[in-house]
Amino acid sequence: MPKRNTVYRWRLSYPDFGEAYQLAVEEHTDALIDEAGEIVDTEQNPQLGKLKADHRRWLASRLNRQKYGDKLDVQHNHTLDITPIISKALERLSNLDMGLPQTKFIEAENSD
């Protein structure tokens, strides 16, 4: 078996090898899930069976997060208009006769 850094270099240098490696990782994670099911069905010691099965499921969730990882979907969209607050602040400053500060408006980028 070649060293880990050699395999990483091959994955980058040879696209066919990279695709075959990715397929092998996916097959490996599927096999881990199958093993976890077999362990639960056949292990005589329930605590040991749970430990072994949980470890295989955890490992599969790290190797293939899209398929076996925890699902976390957070979407938050909110528009905040601070124009009225800025206008009131500028009005208060003008009433103090301190002169208006240089105003520079920056348009926020949409992060979607």
Secondary structure as UniProt FT lines:
FT   HELIX           4..13
FT   HELIX           15..42
FT   HELIX           46..63
FT   HELIX           65..68
FT   HELIX           83..95
FT   TURN            96..97
//
